[in-house]
Amino acid sequence: MMKTISYTALIQDYKIESFPVEDLDKSDEFAEKKILFYANAIETFNGKHHDKIVYEMIVEVNEDEILNKEPKLICLCDKKGRLIWPGTGSIFPNKPSLINRANKIKKSGDFDKNKSSCF
């Protein structure tokens, strides 16, 4: 995924906020909320580096909001300056093997120019 995404970094969340998302389909019981995660960017592997970032996650309204302050490797989509979680499989533990892999991809510059994971 790191090669096909707009932004990859080692981050540490420090704050979350959640907001309801308007339910446009009243015919079902499915409802969503938006969670904003505020994080320090420790190291950026792909995309523009910022010391602090805010990224969005849209989840079902009944999903728990958990502020995990452990550093993690995350892949996000940059949509006109907004960092958006692309879904399951884009957050990884802070393990040396994964950080080494991210550094190798960064040094190689081998990125998908179409950012195919960010449809």
Secondary structure, DSSP 4 states (H G I P E B T S, - for coil): -GGGSSEEEEEEEEEEEEEE---S-TTSS--EEEEEEEEEEEEEEES---SEEEEEEEEETTSPP----S-EEEEEEEETTEEE---TT-EEE--HHHHHHHHHHHHHT---TT-TT--
